[in-house]
Amino acid sequence: MTRYQHLANLLAERIEQGLYRQGEKLPSVRALSQEHGVSISTVQQAYQTLETQQLITPQPRSGYFIAPRKAQPPVPAMTRPVQRPVDITQWDQVLDLMSARGDKSITAFGGGSPDVTQPSLKPLWREMTRAVQHSSTDIFSYDTLPGRRELREQIARLMLDAQTVVTSEDIVITNGCHAALSIALLAVCVPGDIVAVESPCYYGTMQLLRGFGIKTIEIPTDPQTGISIEALELALEQWPIKGVILVPNCNNPLGFIMPDARKRQVLALAQRYDIAIFEDDIYGELANDYPRPRTIQSWDIDGRVLLCSSFTKTVAPGLRVGWIVPGRYYDRVLHMKYATSATNVPVTQLAVAAFIREGHYHRHVRRMRQIYHSNMETYTCWIRQYFPCDICVTRPQGGYMLWVELPEIVDMVCVAKQLCELKIQVAPGSLFSASGKYRNCLRINCALPTTETHRCVMEKLGAAIYKAME
């Protein structure tokens, strides 16, 4: 994190804590420069950041003052999906979303890519080069089926932060979290089975279920505490559900972290009804607070939790390095991996293992947590400024996704098509529902830097929503 970002975050915390009152004048640029031992340009950049976040306002020849606080939009209420098994649709819309990835002229607020422009990733490039130069025989050979041992050992060490105690022998490397979840589903389910999911649920997960011929039942989900335990239990009583897919830490798209008590409750429910839990922890490392939250797997004593994750969101999607801790399903998972993708690319595994071992990974993730948290503050301010008043916005506890609920009359599927003409891509809420609900919602990727260009795009997005309301 740069000096000006650190100073901006410090001042923002003081404002949030009420140490500066509304309308109060802030210290001069020169005074703040002397107080914190930074340059005048650093203070100016910090003040510009706070101005972008609408926390302060400049007054010519007078300095900076604490801005009047606009009321925060309310958080969306508990979702109410159709609670019966359904076939999944929306594949064509997902395909359109993915086809825009290669077009650099499009502002992709609808995707899920992290920020890969940060200097803290430079050591990874060095490790990639070193792996190619010093391991030429290894990188041109077949990998072992479970994946490189040195990487599995480093992942096992990382997982201790989530109080998840595993060994390298418990871990299977995959081509990203998508592949990990695919293999997990194939290891447990067959076509025609029913799997429960949070609602809304990440569209990539939904399309996995569709591709495997698995029906899904959407369970009501609270944007602050996660899946309804009561509704899940009712569904388990009524239907022959094989498992439940959960993203309990920094959920995509709602951003919540499920409280530990509820994690234990859902695990107890799975034990009582003898079902599997497919735990997607891909965003867990990006929680705002440290230490990061525990996984459900950390309480698992009978191996029914299949924990899936990757470095896609924390480091870079192009690495295609993920993993699965399959518990009791280890042999079946290994077979399904061989049947679907066989072995992994050695060079990226070696590079990531060294990136972690040398301490670069922790430094990078610390930096990204702070950047994404700051980004979401700014994007939330832009939404407050440019969107209609009667909206609801999530308050994520980590990750970099915002979920916005608009008035019922807004059809974001239609708005998204109109925005394509402006080279703006958004993800309508209906993509995150098997039954096509949430057409008046959208997910916004806040990993995109808070530049003036992106501010203008958000203004255009707000204008398109106002037009749809007319």
C-alpha positions as CSV (number, residue, x, y, z in Angstrom):
1,M,0.0,0.0,0.0
2,T,1.3,3.5,-0.9
3,R,1.9,6.2,1.7
4,Y,-1.0,8.3,0.5
5,Q,-3.4,5.3,0.6
6,H,-2.2,4.5,4.2
7,L,-2.8,8.1,5.2
8,A,-6.2,8.3,3.5
9,N,-7.3,5.1,5.3
10,L,-6.1,6.5,8.6
11,L,-8.1,9.7,8.2
12,A,-11.1,7.8,6.9
13,E,-11.1,5.7,10.1
14,R,-10.9,8.8,12.2
15,I,-13.8,10.3,10.4
16,E,-15.9,7.1,10.8
17,Q,-15.1,7.0,14.5
18,G,-16.4,10.6,14.9
19,L,-13.0,12.1,15.8
20,Y,-13.8,14.8,13.2
21,R,-17.3,16.3,13.3
22,Q,-19.4,17.2,10.2
23,G,-18.3,20.5,8.8
24,E,-15.1,20.6,10.9
25,K,-12.0,21.8,9.1
26,L,-9.2,19.3,8.6
27,P,-5.5,20.1,9.3
28,S,-3.8,22.0,6.5
29,V,-1.8,20.1,3.9
30,R,1.5,21.4,5.4
31,A,0.5,20.6,9.0
32,L,-0.5,17.0,8.1
33,S,2.7,16.7,6.1
34,Q,4.8,17.6,9.2
35,E,2.6,15.5,11.6
36,H,3.0,12.3,9.6
37,G,6.5,12.9,8.1
38,V,5.3,12.7,4.5
39,S,5.6,14.9,1.5
40,I,3.0,17.6,0.7
41,S,2.1,15.7,-2.6
42,T,1.4,12.6,-0.4
43,V,-1.1,14.5,1.7
44,Q,-2.7,16.1,-1.4
45,Q,-3.2,12.6,-2.9
46,A,-4.7,11.3,0.4
47,Y,-7.1,14.3,0.5
48,Q,-8.1,13.7,-3.2
49,T,-8.9,10.0,-2.3
50,L,-11.1,11.1,0.6
51,E,-12.8,13.6,-1.7
52,T,-13.5,10.9,-4.2
53,Q,-15.1,8.9,-1.4
54,Q,-17.2,11.9,-0.5
55,L,-15.8,12.0,3.0
56,I,-14.4,15.6,2.7
57,T,-15.1,18.6,0.6
58,P,-12.6,21.3,-0.5
59,Q,-13.4,25.0,-0.1
60,P,-11.3,27.5,-2.2
61,R,-8.7,29.3,-0.1
62,S,-10.1,27.7,3.1
63,G,-8.9,24.1,3.0
64,Y,-10.7,20.8,3.4
65,F,-13.8,20.2,5.6
66,I,-15.7,17.0,6.7
67,A,-18.5,16.5,4.2
68,P,-22.2,16.1,5.3
69,R,-22.8,12.3,5.6
70,K,-25.3,10.9,3.2
71,A,-27.4,8.1,4.7
72,Q,-26.1,4.6,3.8
73,P,-28.4,2.6,1.5
74,P,-30.0,-0.2,3.4
75,V,-28.7,-3.8,3.1
76,P,-30.9,-6.1,1.0
77,A,-33.4,-8.3,2.9
78,M,-33.3,-12.1,3.2
79,T,-33.8,-13.5,-0.3
80,R,-37.0,-15.5,-1.1
81,P,-36.2,-17.9,-4.0
82,V,-38.5,-20.7,-5.3
83,Q,-37.8,-23.6,-2.9
84,R,-38.1,-26.6,-5.1
85,P,-35.7,-28.4,-7.4
86,V,-35.3,-26.7,-10.8
87,D,-33.3,-27.0,-14.0
88,I,-30.8,-24.2,-14.5
89,T,-30.9,-21.8,-17.4
90,Q,-29.1,-18.6,-18.4
91,W,-26.2,-20.3,-20.2
92,D,-26.5,-18.0,-23.2
93,Q,-26.2,-14.9,-21.0
94,V,-23.1,-16.4,-19.2
95,L,-21.5,-17.1,-22.6
96,D,-22.0,-13.5,-23.6
97,L,-20.4,-12.4,-20.4
98,M,-17.4,-14.5,-21.0
99,S,-17.0,-13.7,-24.7
100,A,-16.2,-10.0,-23.7
101,R,-13.1,-11.0,-21.8
102,G,-10.8,-10.5,-24.8
103,D,-12.2,-7.1,-25.8
104,K,-10.0,-4.4,-24.2
105,S,-12.4,-1.7,-25.2
106,I,-15.1,-3.0,-22.8
107,T,-15.3,-1.9,-19.1
108,A,-16.0,-5.3,-17.5
109,F,-17.9,-4.6,-14.3
110,G,-19.6,-7.9,-14.8
111,G,-16.6,-10.2,-14.5
112,G,-14.8,-11.5,-11.5
113,S,-11.2,-10.9,-12.3
114,P,-8.9,-9.5,-9.6
115,D,-6.5,-6.6,-10.0
116,V,-3.3,-8.0,-11.5
117,T,-1.5,-4.7,-12.1
118,Q,0.0,-4.3,-8.6
119,P,3.8,-4.2,-8.1
120,S,3.5,-6.9,-5.4
121,L,3.1,-9.4,-8.1
122,K,6.6,-8.7,-9.6
123,P,8.3,-11.4,-7.5
124,L,6.0,-14.0,-9.0
125,W,7.3,-13.2,-12.5
126,R,10.8,-13.7,-11.1
127,E,9.8,-17.1,-9.7
128,M,8.3,-18.1,-13.0
129,T,11.5,-17.2,-14.8
130,R,13.6,-19.0,-12.2
131,A,11.4,-22.1,-12.4
132,V,11.9,-22.2,-16.2
133,Q,15.6,-21.7,-16.0
134,H,16.4,-24.2,-13.2
135,S,13.7,-26.9,-13.6
136,S,13.6,-27.4,-17.3
137,T,13.4,-31.2,-17.0
138,D,10.6,-31.0,-14.4
139,I,8.4,-28.5,-16.2
140,F,8.5,-30.5,-19.5
141,S,7.5,-33.7,-17.8
142,Y,4.1,-35.1,-16.5
143,D,3.2,-33.9,-13.1
144,T,2.2,-36.3,-10.3
145,L,-1.6,-36.8,-10.1
146,P,-2.1,-35.0,-6.7
147,G,0.2,-32.1,-7.8
148,R,3.6,-30.9,-6.7
149,R,4.4,-31.8,-3.2
150,E,6.2,-28.5,-2.5
151,L,3.1,-26.5,-3.4
152,R,0.8,-28.8,-1.3
153,E,3.1,-28.2,1.7
154,Q,2.9,-24.5,1.3
155,I,-1.0,-24.6,0.9
156,A,-1.2,-26.7,4.1
157,R,0.8,-24.0,5.9
158,L,-1.5,-21.2,4.5
159,M,-4.6,-23.0,5.7
160,L,-3.4,-22.9,9.3
161,D,-4.6,-19.2,9.3
162,A,-8.1,-20.5,8.8
163,Q,-7.6,-23.0,11.7
164,T,-7.8,-25.7,9.1
165,V,-5.3,-28.4,9.9
166,V,-4.4,-30.6,7.0
167,T,-1.2,-32.2,5.6
168,S,0.2,-32.2,2.0
169,E,-1.2,-35.7,1.7
170,D,-4.8,-34.4,2.2
171,I,-4.6,-31.9,-0.7
172,V,-5.1,-32.4,-4.5
173,I,-4.0,-29.7,-6.9
174,T,-6.5,-28.7,-9.6
175,N,-6.7,-26.3,-12.5
176,G,-8.3,-23.5,-10.5
177,C,-11.3,-23.5,-8.1
178,H,-13.7,-24.1,-10.9
179,A,-12.0,-27.4,-11.6
180,A,-11.9,-28.3,-7.9
181,L,-15.6,-27.8,-7.5
182,S,-16.3,-29.7,-10.8
183,I,-14.2,-32.7,-9.5
184,A,-15.9,-32.5,-6.1
185,L,-19.4,-32.6,-7.7
186,L,-18.4,-35.5,-9.9
187,A,-17.0,-37.4,-7.0
188,V,-20.3,-37.2,-5.0
189,C,-23.2,-36.7,-7.5
190,V,-24.7,-38.3,-10.6
191,P,-27.1,-36.8,-13.2
192,G,-30.5,-36.3,-11.7
193,D,-29.3,-35.6,-8.2
194,I,-30.4,-32.5,-6.3
195,V,-27.9,-30.1,-4.7
196,A,-28.8,-27.1,-2.5
197,V,-27.2,-23.7,-3.1
198,E,-27.3,-20.2,-1.5
199,S,-29.5,-17.8,-3.4
200,P,-28.1,-15.8,-5.1
201,C,-25.3,-18.2,-6.2
202,Y,-22.3,-17.6,-8.4
203,Y,-23.3,-18.2,-12.0
204,G,-20.2,-20.3,-12.7
205,T,-21.3,-22.8,-10.0
206,M,-24.8,-22.8,-11.5
207,Q,-23.5,-23.7,-14.9
208,L,-21.4,-26.5,-13.5
209,L,-24.6,-28.1,-12.1
210,R,-26.4,-27.6,-15.4
211,G,-23.5,-29.2,-17.3
212,F,-23.6,-32.3,-15.1
213,G,-27.3,-32.7,-15.2
214,I,-27.8,-31.9,-11.5
215,K,-30.9,-30.1,-10.3
216,T,-30.6,-27.3,-7.8
217,I,-32.8,-26.0,-5.0
218,E,-32.2,-22.4,-4.0
219,I,-32.2,-21.7,-0.3
220,P,-33.1,-18.2,1.2
221,T,-29.9,-16.4,2.1
222,D,-29.3,-13.4,4.4
223,P,-26.8,-10.8,2.9
224,Q,-25.1,-10.5,6.3
225,T,-25.2,-13.9,7.9
226,G,-25.6,-16.4,5.0
227,I,-27.8,-19.3,4.2
228,S,-31.0,-19.8,6.2
229,I,-30.3,-22.9,8.4
230,E,-34.1,-23.3,9.0
231,A,-34.9,-23.2,5.3
232,L,-32.1,-25.6,4.5
233,E,-33.4,-28.1,7.1
234,L,-36.9,-27.8,5.7
235,A,-35.6,-28.6,2.2
236,L,-33.6,-31.6,3.5
237,E,-36.8,-32.9,5.1
238,Q,-38.7,-32.6,1.8
239,W,-36.2,-33.5,-0.9
240,P,-33.4,-36.2,-1.4
241,I,-30.6,-33.6,-1.4
242,K,-27.1,-35.0,-2.0
243,G,-25.1,-32.0,-0.8
244,V,-25.0,-28.2,-0.3
245,I,-22.7,-25.7,-2.0
246,L,-21.6,-22.9,0.3
247,V,-19.3,-19.8,0.0
248,P,-19.3,-18.9,3.7
249,N,-16.3,-16.6,3.6
250,C,-16.5,-13.3,1.6
251,N,-19.4,-14.8,-0.3
252,N,-19.8,-14.2,-4.0
253,P,-22.0,-12.2,-4.8
254,L,-23.2,-11.0,-1.4
255,G,-19.9,-10.5,0.4
256,F,-20.9,-11.8,3.9
257,I,-18.8,-13.9,6.3
258,M,-21.0,-16.6,7.9
259,P,-20.7,-16.4,11.7
260,D,-18.9,-19.3,13.2
261,A,-22.0,-20.5,15.1
262,R,-23.9,-20.8,11.9
263,K,-21.0,-22.6,10.2
264,R,-21.2,-25.2,13.0
265,Q,-25.0,-25.4,12.7
266,V,-24.8,-26.1,8.9
267,L,-22.2,-28.8,9.5
268,A,-24.3,-30.4,12.2
269,L,-27.2,-30.4,9.8
270,A,-25.1,-32.1,7.1
271,Q,-24.1,-34.8,9.6
272,R,-27.7,-35.4,10.7
273,Y,-28.9,-35.8,7.1
274,D,-25.7,-37.4,5.9
275,I,-25.0,-35.0,3.0
276,A,-21.8,-33.5,1.6
277,I,-20.8,-29.9,2.0
278,F,-19.0,-28.4,-1.0
279,E,-17.2,-25.4,0.6
280,D,-15.9,-22.8,-1.9
281,D,-13.2,-20.7,0.0
282,I,-11.8,-18.9,-3.0
283,Y,-12.3,-15.4,-1.5
284,G,-11.6,-16.4,2.2
285,E,-8.0,-14.9,2.2
286,L,-9.5,-11.5,1.2
287,A,-11.4,-10.9,4.4
288,N,-11.1,-7.4,5.6
289,D,-10.0,-8.5,9.1
290,Y,-7.0,-10.6,10.1
291,P,-6.8,-13.4,11.0
292,R,-8.9,-14.6,8.2
293,P,-12.2,-16.4,9.0
294,R,-12.3,-20.2,9.7
295,T,-13.5,-22.7,7.2
296,I,-16.4,-25.1,7.8
297,Q,-13.9,-27.8,7.1
298,S,-11.9,-26.8,10.2
299,W,-14.7,-28.3,12.4
300,D,-15.3,-31.4,10.1
301,I,-14.5,-34.7,12.0
302,D,-16.0,-37.2,9.5
303,G,-14.6,-35.9,6.2
304,R,-17.9,-34.9,4.6
305,V,-16.7,-31.3,3.7
306,L,-14.9,-31.0,0.3
307,L,-13.0,-27.8,0.6
308,C,-12.2,-26.1,-2.7
309,S,-10.1,-23.0,-3.3
310,S,-7.4,-21.4,-5.6
311,F,-5.1,-18.5,-6.2
312,T,-7.4,-17.2,-8.9
313,K,-8.8,-14.3,-6.9
314,T,-5.9,-13.6,-4.5
315,V,-3.1,-13.7,-7.1
316,A,-4.0,-14.2,-10.7
317,P,-6.5,-16.2,-12.7
318,G,-4.0,-17.1,-15.5
319,L,-2.0,-19.3,-13.1
320,R,-4.8,-21.9,-13.1
321,V,-3.7,-23.2,-9.7
322,G,-6.3,-24.4,-7.3
323,W,-6.8,-27.3,-4.9
324,I,-9.3,-29.5,-3.1
325,V,-9.2,-31.1,0.4
326,P,-11.6,-34.0,-0.3
327,G,-11.8,-35.7,3.1
328,R,-13.5,-39.1,2.8
329,Y,-13.9,-38.7,-0.9
330,Y,-10.1,-38.6,-1.6
331,D,-9.9,-41.7,-3.8
332,R,-13.0,-40.8,-5.8
333,V,-11.7,-37.2,-6.3
334,L,-8.3,-38.5,-7.5
335,H,-10.1,-40.8,-10.0
336,M,-12.3,-38.0,-11.2
337,K,-9.3,-35.7,-11.6
338,Y,-7.6,-38.3,-13.8
339,A,-10.7,-38.8,-15.8
340,T,-11.3,-35.1,-16.5
341,S,-8.0,-33.3,-16.5
342,A,-5.2,-35.7,-15.5
343,T,-2.2,-33.7,-14.3
344,N,-1.4,-30.0,-13.9
345,V,1.2,-27.7,-15.4
346,P,4.4,-27.9,-13.2
347,V,5.9,-24.5,-13.9
348,T,3.1,-22.4,-12.3
349,Q,2.9,-24.7,-9.3
350,L,6.7,-24.3,-8.7
351,A,6.5,-20.6,-9.1
352,V,3.5,-20.2,-6.7
353,A,5.2,-22.5,-4.1
354,A,8.3,-20.3,-4.1
355,F,6.1,-17.1,-4.1
356,I,4.5,-18.3,-0.8
357,R,7.7,-19.7,0.7
358,E,9.7,-16.5,0.3
359,G,6.9,-14.4,2.0
360,H,5.7,-12.6,-1.2
361,Y,2.2,-14.1,-1.1
362,H,1.4,-12.7,2.4
363,R,2.7,-9.3,1.5
364,H,0.6,-9.3,-1.7
365,V,-2.6,-10.4,-0.1
366,R,-2.2,-7.8,2.7
367,R,-1.9,-5.1,0.1
368,M,-4.9,-6.4,-1.9
369,R,-7.1,-6.6,1.1
370,Q,-6.5,-2.9,1.8
371,I,-6.9,-1.9,-1.8
372,Y,-10.2,-3.8,-2.3
373,H,-11.6,-2.5,0.9
374,S,-10.8,1.1,-0.2
375,N,-12.2,0.4,-3.7
376,M,-15.5,-0.8,-2.3
377,E,-15.8,2.3,-0.1
378,T,-15.4,4.5,-3.2
379,Y,-17.7,2.4,-5.4
380,T,-20.4,2.5,-2.7
381,C,-20.0,6.3,-2.7
382,W,-20.4,6.4,-6.5
383,I,-23.5,4.2,-6.3
384,R,-25.0,6.5,-3.6
385,Q,-24.2,9.5,-5.9
386,Y,-25.3,8.2,-9.3
387,F,-28.0,5.6,-8.6
388,P,-31.6,6.1,-7.5
389,C,-32.3,6.7,-3.8
390,D,-34.5,3.6,-3.2
391,I,-31.9,1.0,-3.6
392,C,-30.2,-1.6,-1.3
393,V,-26.5,-2.3,-1.3
394,T,-24.5,-5.0,0.4
395,R,-21.7,-4.2,2.9
396,P,-19.2,-6.9,2.1
397,Q,-16.8,-8.1,4.8
398,G,-14.2,-9.0,2.3
399,G,-13.6,-9.8,-1.4
400,Y,-14.4,-7.2,-4.0
401,M,-18.0,-7.8,-5.1
402,L,-20.9,-5.5,-4.5
403,W,-24.6,-6.6,-4.9
404,V,-27.1,-3.8,-5.7
405,E,-30.8,-4.3,-5.4
406,L,-32.8,-1.8,-7.6
407,P,-36.5,-0.9,-7.7
408,E,-38.6,-3.8,-9.0
409,I,-39.5,-1.9,-12.2
410,V,-35.8,-2.0,-13.3
411,D,-35.0,-5.0,-15.6
412,M,-31.2,-5.2,-15.5
413,V,-31.2,-7.9,-18.3
414,C,-32.6,-5.2,-20.7
415,V,-30.3,-2.5,-19.2
416,A,-27.3,-4.8,-19.6
417,K,-28.0,-5.2,-23.4
418,Q,-28.3,-1.4,-23.8
419,L,-25.0,-0.9,-21.9
420,C,-23.2,-3.2,-24.3
421,E,-23.6,-0.5,-27.0
422,L,-21.7,1.8,-24.6
423,K,-19.0,-0.8,-24.2
424,I,-20.0,-1.3,-20.5
425,Q,-20.5,-4.9,-19.2
426,V,-22.5,-5.7,-16.1
427,A,-23.8,-8.9,-14.5
428,P,-27.6,-8.9,-14.1
429,G,-28.8,-10.6,-11.0
430,S,-30.8,-13.2,-12.9
431,L,-27.5,-14.9,-13.8
432,F,-27.1,-15.8,-10.1
433,S,-30.5,-17.7,-9.9
434,A,-31.5,-21.0,-11.3
435,S,-35.1,-19.8,-11.7
436,G,-34.1,-16.4,-13.2
437,K,-34.9,-14.3,-10.1
438,Y,-33.2,-11.0,-9.2
439,R,-33.7,-9.3,-12.6
440,N,-33.7,-6.0,-10.7
441,C,-30.3,-6.6,-9.2
442,L,-26.7,-6.5,-10.4
443,R,-23.2,-7.4,-9.2
444,I,-20.3,-5.0,-9.6
445,N,-16.7,-5.9,-9.6
446,C,-14.8,-3.5,-7.4
447,A,-11.4,-4.9,-8.2
448,L,-11.3,-2.4,-11.1
449,P,-9.2,0.6,-10.0
450,T,-11.1,3.7,-8.9
451,T,-10.0,5.9,-11.8
452,E,-11.8,8.8,-13.3
453,T,-12.6,6.6,-16.3
454,H,-14.4,4.1,-14.0
455,R,-16.2,6.9,-12.2
456,C,-17.6,8.1,-15.5
457,V,-18.7,4.6,-16.4
458,M,-20.5,4.3,-13.0
459,E,-22.2,7.7,-13.8
460,K,-23.4,6.3,-17.2
461,L,-24.6,3.1,-15.5
462,G,-26.6,5.2,-13.1
463,A,-28.1,7.2,-16.0
464,A,-29.1,4.0,-17.8
465,I,-30.9,2.8,-14.6
466,Y,-32.8,6.1,-14.3
467,K,-33.8,5.8,-18.0
468,A,-35.1,2.3,-17.4
469,M,-37.2,3.5,-14.5
470,E,-38.9,6.1,-16.7
